[in-house]
Amino acid sequence: MVTSPGSAAPHWKSERKKSEKRARRSLGNNWTLQRGCCNLLDANKKPLTMQMSFLVKCDCDLFFYTLQELKLKDKECERLSQVRNQLEQELEELTASLFEEAHKMVREANVKQAAAEKQLKEAQGKIDVLQAEVTALKTLVLTSTPSSPNRQLHPQLQASGTRGAYKHVGGHIRNKSASGAFPSSPGKPEPSSVSIQPVAKEDREMDSVLYAEFLMWKEHPSLDRSSAFLSRIYREDIGPCLSFTRSELSQLVQSAVENNSLTIEPVAMSALPMVKASAIECGGPNGFRAAIETKCALSGMTRLCRHRIKLGDKGSYYYISPSSRARITAVCNFFTYIRYIQQGLVRHDAEQMFWEVMRLRREMTVAKLGFYLTDQG
């Protein structure tokens, strides 16, 4: 295509100038290489026309642009690769830390599990022992009571010289029962206390008021005297039975019985003659002494004192007469029985429990009137 002078430049020339400007800006020193593309020869070794040179130059521009983009992509890939390596390293460290923490938690859990299993075995062993003790105690309660012990369960009571022996039940120490209503004939067994024996020659009729008070107390059994049941018994039986001439000592005895800290023990028999002695043995020897004919520490009357009492573990000894012992023992038997009910050890129905309470109340009343059992033999 030939153009006359002064006419407008061809379109491809303007495009060529624009392309050269872009190439200079983007490629810089590579512009010389691109300009060399215009001097290329064709297959016949003839110089390329301007159109062909333009196309070749455009290809060169595209090539160098693509090369520059590849370099940028390589740098970006290298940066991302570094980021990936860093993340992988952090992930490995985190995984190792998590595994170490998990192993530590597993070890601690195993140690705690072993300790818990050990405690469980110990607790089960204690439970088995306690269950066996409770079973034995229930058997003892149903077959033997403080006022009438089962001689098969206590063979020492059948041996000779049992009058000097003593037993400890619920904090009260005493020898044979002295809380019965009337003296029994030699050779006859003593009446039972907990097991309600059928009475063939005695009629009885239940008092509805007393039975209602007992049922109300039995729903929530306690030793609180504010209940109508215990308040009546304190007023009608316990108070009068433990009301002695020495009122101050009587109050201490009643408190010791309520706290289950009273001790009654016999004075051992010996060949020593009867002697006069003080009613109170303060700081004396722990061994038993001979029967002492002295004033009863509670009633103040001169009697043959075969027993002595102690209030608490560090109290003094007080010698008491058989009548005073019978009155104290009757009250102790009553408290022992209601404690058995409170602890759930008596497996009788409410009516049987009520009649046993009435029998124990009768013992306190009879002992207050001066009746008591004497040791045989």
KAJO-V208488 format. One record per residue. N is the residue number from 1. RES is the residue in three letters. PHI is phi in degrees with one decimal (NA if undefined). D_FIRST is the distance of its C-alpha to the first C-alpha in whole Angstrom. Layout:
BEGIN
N/RES/PHI/D_FIRST
N/RES/PHI/D_FIRST
END
This chain:
BEGIN
1/MET/NA/0
2/VAL/-113.7/4
3/THR/-119.1/7
4/SER/-82.5/10
5/PRO/-62.5/13
6/GLY/84.4/15
7/SER/-82.1/13
8/ALA/-65.4/13
9/ALA/-67.8/11
10/PRO/-58.9/9
11/HIS/-63.6/12
12/TRP/-72.0/12
13/LYS/-68.7/12
14/SER/-63.3/15
15/GLU/-65.8/16
16/ARG/-65.8/16
17/LYS/-62.2/19
18/LYS/-61.6/21
19/SER/-66.4/21
20/GLU/-64.3/22
21/LYS/-61.8/25
22/ARG/-64.2/26
23/ALA/-66.1/26
24/ARG/-61.9/28
25/ARG/-64.3/31
26/SER/-87.3/31
27/LEU/-109.3/31
28/GLY/64.3/32
29/ASN/-66.9/33
30/ASN/-78.9/31
31/TRP/-65.9/27
32/THR/-61.6/28
33/LEU/-64.3/28
34/GLN/-69.7/25
35/ARG/-64.3/23
36/GLY/-66.0/24
37/CYS/-66.1/22
38/CYS/-74.8/18
39/ASN/-96.4/20
40/LEU/-67.8/21
41/LEU/-106.3/20
42/ASP/-86.0/19
43/ALA/-66.9/22
44/ASN/-91.7/21
45/LYS/61.0/22
46/LYS/-109.2/18
47/PRO/-62.5/16
48/LEU/-73.4/15
49/THR/-68.7/11
50/MET/-63.2/11
51/GLN/-64.3/11
52/MET/-67.4/14
53/SER/-60.5/15
54/PHE/-63.7/15
55/LEU/-65.7/17
56/VAL/-63.7/19
57/LYS/-64.4/20
58/CYS/-61.2/21
59/ASP/-63.3/23
60/CYS/-62.6/25
61/ASP/-59.2/25
62/LEU/-62.9/27
63/PHE/-64.6/29
64/PHE/-66.9/30
65/TYR/-65.1/31
66/THR/-64.5/33
67/LEU/-63.2/35
68/GLN/-64.1/36
69/GLU/-63.0/37
70/LEU/-64.4/39
71/LYS/-62.8/41
72/LEU/-62.2/42
73/LYS/-65.2/43
74/ASP/-61.3/45
75/LYS/-61.0/47
76/GLU/-64.5/47
77/CYS/-64.3/49
78/GLU/-62.9/51
79/ARG/-64.3/52
80/LEU/-64.4/53
81/SER/-64.2/55
82/GLN/-63.3/57
83/VAL/-60.9/58
84/ARG/-62.9/59
85/ASN/-61.6/61
86/GLN/-64.6/63
87/LEU/-64.3/63
88/GLU/-62.8/65
89/GLN/-64.8/67
90/GLU/-63.1/68
91/LEU/-64.0/69
92/GLU/-63.6/71
93/GLU/-62.9/73
94/LEU/-65.2/73
95/THR/-63.4/74
96/ALA/-62.7/77
97/SER/-63.3/78
98/LEU/-64.4/79
99/PHE/-63.3/80
100/GLU/-63.5/83
101/GLU/-64.7/84
102/ALA/-64.3/84
103/HIS/-62.3/86
104/LYS/-63.4/88
105/MET/-64.7/89
106/VAL/-65.5/90
107/ARG/-62.0/92
108/GLU/-62.2/94
109/ALA/-63.8/94
110/ASN/-65.1/96
111/VAL/-64.0/98
112/LYS/-64.1/99
113/GLN/-64.3/99
114/ALA/-63.1/102
115/ALA/-64.5/104
116/ALA/-65.2/104
117/GLU/-63.8/105
118/LYS/-64.0/108
119/GLN/-63.1/109
120/LEU/-63.8/109
121/LYS/-62.8/111
122/GLU/-62.9/113
123/ALA/-64.3/113
124/GLN/-62.8/114
125/GLY/-63.6/117
126/LYS/-64.2/118
127/ILE/-63.1/118
128/ASP/-60.6/120
129/VAL/-64.7/122
130/LEU/-64.2/123
131/GLN/-63.2/123
132/ALA/-64.7/126
133/GLU/-65.6/127
134/VAL/-63.6/127
135/THR/-61.4/128
136/ALA/-64.9/131
137/LEU/-67.1/132
138/LYS/-62.7/132
139/THR/-61.0/134
140/LEU/-65.2/137
141/VAL/-66.0/136
142/LEU/-75.9/137
143/THR/-119.1/140
144/SER/-148.8/141
145/THR/-132.2/142
146/PRO/-60.1/143
147/SER/-80.1/146
148/SER/-146.6/147
149/PRO/-69.4/145
150/ASN/-75.3/145
151/ARG/-72.2/147
152/GLN/-72.7/145
153/LEU/-80.1/142
154/HIS/-126.0/144
155/PRO/-63.4/147
156/GLN/-66.4/148
157/LEU/-73.1/150
158/GLN/-89.4/152
159/ALA/-74.9/153
160/SER/-70.5/156
161/GLY/71.8/156
162/THR/-74.1/154
163/ARG/-64.8/155
164/GLY/-88.0/154
165/ALA/-78.6/150
166/TYR/-140.5/148
167/LYS/-129.6/144
168/HIS/-116.6/141
169/VAL/-134.1/139
170/GLY/61.8/137
171/GLY/94.6/138
172/HIS/-104.2/142
173/ILE/-105.7/144
174/ARG/-158.3/147
175/ASN/-93.4/150
176/LYS/-61.3/151
177/SER/-67.1/150
178/ALA/-123.2/153
179/SER/-108.9/151
180/GLY/-70.2/153
181/ALA/-77.4/155
182/PHE/-132.7/158
183/PRO/-66.1/160
184/SER/-95.3/159
185/SER/-74.7/162
186/PRO/-60.6/162
187/GLY/90.2/160
188/LYS/-90.2/158
189/PRO/-70.2/154
190/GLU/-78.6/153
191/PRO/-67.2/151
192/SER/-77.1/147
193/SER/-104.7/145
194/VAL/-83.9/141
195/SER/-69.8/142
196/ILE/-75.2/144
197/GLN/-86.5/147
198/PRO/-64.2/148
199/VAL/-97.9/151
200/ALA/-89.8/154
201/LYS/-113.6/157
202/GLU/-140.6/155
203/ASP/-91.9/154
204/ARG/-147.4/151
205/GLU/-137.3/149
206/MET/-74.5/145
207/ASP/-84.6/145
208/SER/-66.0/142
209/VAL/-67.4/141
210/LEU/-63.8/141
211/TYR/-67.4/139
212/ALA/-64.8/137
213/GLU/-64.5/137
214/PHE/-66.6/136
215/LEU/-63.2/133
216/MET/-64.6/131
217/TRP/-67.7/132
218/LYS/-67.4/131
219/GLU/-62.5/127
220/HIS/-136.4/127
221/PRO/-67.5/129
222/SER/-156.3/130
223/LEU/-97.5/133
224/ASP/-75.2/132
225/ARG/-75.9/136
226/SER/-74.3/134
227/SER/-68.9/134
228/ALA/-62.9/137
229/PHE/-64.4/138
230/LEU/-73.9/138
231/SER/-60.5/139
232/ARG/-65.4/142
233/ILE/-68.1/143
234/TYR/-61.5/143
235/ARG/-73.9/145
236/GLU/-96.5/148
237/ASP/-124.7/148
238/ILE/-65.2/146
239/GLY/-57.9/147
240/PRO/-62.4/151
241/CYS/-68.9/151
242/LEU/-102.9/149
243/SER/-95.1/152
244/PHE/-110.2/154
245/THR/-64.2/157
246/ARG/-82.5/154
247/SER/-65.7/152
248/GLU/-65.4/149
249/LEU/-67.0/149
250/SER/-61.9/149
251/GLN/-64.8/146
252/LEU/-66.2/144
253/VAL/-63.7/145
254/GLN/-62.5/144
255/SER/-64.3/140
256/ALA/-65.8/140
257/VAL/-65.1/141
258/GLU/-64.4/138
259/ASN/-85.1/136
260/ASN/62.4/137
261/SER/-125.2/138
262/LEU/-87.1/142
263/THR/-120.4/144
264/ILE/-119.2/147
265/GLU/-139.1/149
266/PRO/-77.7/153
267/VAL/-92.6/155
268/ALA/-63.7/156
269/MET/-81.9/160
270/SER/-149.9/162
271/ALA/-83.9/165
272/LEU/-68.4/166
273/PRO/-69.9/168
274/MET/-67.5/167
275/VAL/-132.3/166
276/LYS/-82.1/166
277/ALA/-151.8/162
278/SER/-68.6/160
279/ALA/-69.8/158
280/ILE/-121.0/155
281/GLU/-102.4/154
282/CYS/-102.1/151
283/GLY/69.1/149
284/GLY/-77.3/152
285/PRO/-67.3/151
286/ASN/-80.5/149
287/GLY/-71.2/151
288/PHE/-75.5/153
289/ARG/-112.1/157
290/ALA/-70.9/160
291/ALA/-59.8/161
292/ILE/-116.4/162
293/GLU/-93.3/164
294/THR/-149.6/163
295/LYS/-79.1/162
296/CYS/-67.0/158
297/ALA/-64.9/156
298/LEU/-98.5/155
299/SER/-89.6/158
300/GLY/79.0/160
301/MET/-94.3/163
302/THR/-77.1/165
303/ARG/-143.7/164
304/LEU/-80.9/163
305/CYS/-88.4/159
306/ARG/-95.8/158
307/HIS/-135.8/154
308/ARG/-140.1/152
309/ILE/-120.6/149
310/LYS/-139.0/146
311/LEU/-98.5/143
312/GLY/86.1/140
313/ASP/-83.0/139
314/LYS/-116.6/141
315/GLY/-82.3/144
316/SER/-85.7/147
317/TYR/-89.9/150
318/TYR/-125.2/152
319/TYR/-82.2/155
320/ILE/-129.5/155
321/SER/-81.0/158
322/PRO/-59.3/157
323/SER/-66.6/157
324/SER/-64.2/155
325/ARG/-61.9/153
326/ALA/-62.3/153
327/ARG/-67.3/152
328/ILE/-65.7/149
329/THR/-64.0/148
330/ALA/-61.5/148
331/VAL/-68.6/145
332/CYS/-61.3/143
333/ASN/-61.8/143
334/PHE/-64.4/142
335/PHE/-64.3/139
336/THR/-62.1/138
337/TYR/-68.6/138
338/ILE/-70.9/136
339/ARG/-67.0/134
340/TYR/-59.9/133
341/ILE/-64.5/132
342/GLN/-61.6/130
343/GLN/-85.5/128
344/GLY/74.6/128
345/LEU/-95.7/131
346/VAL/-100.1/133
347/ARG/-101.6/132
348/HIS/-104.8/135
349/ASP/-76.9/134
350/ALA/-63.0/135
351/GLU/-68.0/138
352/GLN/-64.3/139
353/MET/-61.5/138
354/PHE/-61.5/140
355/TRP/-68.4/143
356/GLU/-67.7/143
357/VAL/-62.6/142
358/MET/-63.5/145
359/ARG/-66.1/147
360/LEU/-67.5/146
361/ARG/-65.4/147
362/ARG/-64.4/150
363/GLU/-61.1/151
364/MET/-64.2/150
365/THR/-66.7/152
366/VAL/-65.9/155
367/ALA/-64.5/154
368/LYS/-61.4/155
369/LEU/-78.5/158
370/GLY/104.7/159
371/PHE/-88.6/159
372/TYR/-159.5/157
373/LEU/-82.6/157
374/THR/-111.0/159
375/ASP/-67.2/159
376/GLN/-95.5/161
377/GLY/98.5/162
END
